[in-house]
Amino acid sequence: MKTMLLKIKGFYQRTTLREKFLMLSFILVALFLWTGDWLGRLSEWNDLRQSANSTLTNQAQILARGPEFSQGLNRALERVDPSKTYDGAQLPERTEILLANSGLSGQADFAAVRTREGEIFNDHNLRVSLKKISIAQLERFNALLKEDNPYINIESVRIAANPRNPEELDVRFEINSFELKDLNF
């Protein structure tokens, strides 16, 4: 180690003033870049630490409110009759019945049911497109859908006038239903 320092000292003493200045500049630039990188990583670590701390605080608050959430869930489940909920196969069937009751039988195009699994219930979405219907038919179908609330809900509706006959409408419904899972948890 001592010989290495002597070699470095000897090399430094043999260099010219210009070379000493260039070496010092190189060392300072390298030190500056290294310090900037180190400070950037330190800042990133601090941001991640603060984010994790915030997330843990929020999770602790949510966990502290667990009994309140359980009571709210139990109250909501008391208002829902599990026999009236619709699974992924029953939703299109029930929608077809509602369409028939509103005079729209055979005019609907159904997309495949999309299901999202949950811990307490499964969420089912169905896209229904109706072409060339009257406003009265739309109102009847909407009223029938509202009768099945909260078991069937309208998630979104897009209404457009039919380009060939402005008195007729082209309507696309996003219909949502839920299916309660086994409540013995």
Contacts in CASP RR format, 6 or more apart in sequence:
PFRMAT RR
TARGET T0000
AUTHOR 0000-0000-0000
METHOD contacts of the structure
MODEL  1
MKTMLLKIKGFYQRTTLREKFLMLSFILVALFLWTGDWLGRLSEWNDLRQ
SANSTLTNQAQILARGPEFSQGLNRALERVDPSKTYDGAQLPERTEILLA
NSGLSGQADFAAVRTREGEIFNDHNLRVSLKKISIAQLERFNALLKEDNP
YINIESVRIAANPRNPEELDVRFEINSFELKDLNF
12 20 0 8 1.000
12 23 0 8 1.000
15 23 0 8 1.000
73 120 0 8 1.000
77 180 0 8 1.000
77 183 0 8 1.000
80 150 0 8 1.000
80 151 0 8 1.000
80 180 0 8 1.000
82 180 0 8 1.000
82 183 0 8 1.000
84 151 0 8 1.000
85 121 0 8 1.000
85 151 0 8 1.000
85 177 0 8 1.000
85 178 0 8 1.000
85 179 0 8 1.000
85 180 0 8 1.000
86 94 0 8 1.000
86 124 0 8 1.000
86 151 0 8 1.000
86 152 0 8 1.000
86 177 0 8 1.000
86 178 0 8 1.000
86 179 0 8 1.000
87 122 0 8 1.000
87 124 0 8 1.000
87 179 0 8 1.000
88 113 0 8 1.000
88 115 0 8 1.000
88 122 0 8 1.000
88 124 0 8 1.000
88 177 0 8 1.000
88 179 0 8 1.000
89 113 0 8 1.000
90 177 0 8 1.000
91 113 0 8 1.000
91 124 0 8 1.000
91 126 0 8 1.000
91 152 0 8 1.000
91 175 0 8 1.000
91 177 0 8 1.000
92 110 0 8 1.000
92 113 0 8 1.000
92 126 0 8 1.000
94 148 0 8 1.000
94 152 0 8 1.000
94 177 0 8 1.000
95 108 0 8 1.000
95 110 0 8 1.000
95 126 0 8 1.000
95 128 0 8 1.000
95 152 0 8 1.000
95 175 0 8 1.000
96 105 0 8 1.000
96 108 0 8 1.000
98 141 0 8 1.000
98 144 0 8 1.000
98 145 0 8 1.000
98 148 0 8 1.000
99 105 0 8 1.000
99 106 0 8 1.000
99 107 0 8 1.000
99 108 0 8 1.000
99 128 0 8 1.000
99 141 0 8 1.000
101 140 0 8 1.000
101 144 0 8 1.000
102 137 0 8 1.000
102 140 0 8 1.000
102 141 0 8 1.000
102 144 0 8 1.000
103 137 0 8 1.000
103 140 0 8 1.000
104 130 0 8 1.000
104 133 0 8 1.000
104 137 0 8 1.000
104 141 0 8 1.000
107 130 0 8 1.000
107 131 0 8 1.000
107 132 0 8 1.000
107 133 0 8 1.000
108 128 0 8 1.000
108 129 0 8 1.000
108 130 0 8 1.000
109 128 0 8 1.000
109 129 0 8 1.000
109 130 0 8 1.000
109 131 0 8 1.000
110 126 0 8 1.000
110 127 0 8 1.000
110 128 0 8 1.000
111 126 0 8 1.000
111 127 0 8 1.000
111 128 0 8 1.000
111 129 0 8 1.000
113 124 0 8 1.000
113 125 0 8 1.000
113 126 0 8 1.000
114 124 0 8 1.000
114 125 0 8 1.000
114 126 0 8 1.000
115 122 0 8 1.000
115 123 0 8 1.000
115 124 0 8 1.000
115 125 0 8 1.000
116 122 0 8 1.000
116 123 0 8 1.000
116 124 0 8 1.000
116 125 0 8 1.000
118 181 0 8 1.000
119 181 0 8 1.000
120 180 0 8 1.000
120 181 0 8 1.000
120 183 0 8 1.000
120 185 0 8 1.000
121 178 0 8 1.000
121 179 0 8 1.000
121 180 0 8 1.000
121 181 0 8 1.000
122 178 0 8 1.000
122 179 0 8 1.000
122 181 0 8 1.000
123 176 0 8 1.000
123 177 0 8 1.000
123 178 0 8 1.000
124 176 0 8 1.000
124 177 0 8 1.000
124 178 0 8 1.000
124 179 0 8 1.000
125 155 0 8 1.000
125 174 0 8 1.000
125 175 0 8 1.000
125 176 0 8 1.000
126 174 0 8 1.000
126 175 0 8 1.000
126 176 0 8 1.000
126 177 0 8 1.000
127 172 0 8 1.000
127 173 0 8 1.000
127 174 0 8 1.000
127 175 0 8 1.000
128 172 0 8 1.000
128 173 0 8 1.000
128 175 0 8 1.000
129 170 0 8 1.000
129 171 0 8 1.000
129 172 0 8 1.000
129 173 0 8 1.000
130 138 0 8 1.000
130 141 0 8 1.000
130 169 0 8 1.000
130 170 0 8 1.000
130 171 0 8 1.000
130 172 0 8 1.000
130 173 0 8 1.000
131 162 0 8 1.000
131 170 0 8 1.000
132 162 0 8 1.000
132 165 0 8 1.000
132 168 0 8 1.000
132 169 0 8 1.000
132 170 0 8 1.000
133 168 0 8 1.000
133 169 0 8 1.000
133 170 0 8 1.000
133 171 0 8 1.000
134 167 0 8 1.000
134 168 0 8 1.000
134 169 0 8 1.000
135 169 0 8 1.000
138 159 0 8 1.000
138 169 0 8 1.000
138 171 0 8 1.000
142 154 0 8 1.000
145 152 0 8 1.000
145 153 0 8 1.000
145 154 0 8 1.000
145 175 0 8 1.000
151 177 0 8 1.000
151 178 0 8 1.000
152 175 0 8 1.000
152 176 0 8 1.000
152 177 0 8 1.000
153 175 0 8 1.000
153 176 0 8 1.000
153 177 0 8 1.000
154 173 0 8 1.000
154 174 0 8 1.000
154 175 0 8 1.000
154 176 0 8 1.000
155 174 0 8 1.000
155 175 0 8 1.000
155 176 0 8 1.000
156 173 0 8 1.000
156 174 0 8 1.000
157 171 0 8 1.000
157 172 0 8 1.000
157 173 0 8 1.000
157 174 0 8 1.000
158 171 0 8 1.000
158 172 0 8 1.000
159 169 0 8 1.000
159 170 0 8 1.000
159 171 0 8 1.000
160 169 0 8 1.000
160 170 0 8 1.000
160 171 0 8 1.000
161 168 0 8 1.000
161 169 0 8 1.000
161 170 0 8 1.000
162 168 0 8 1.000
162 169 0 8 1.000
162 170 0 8 1.000
END
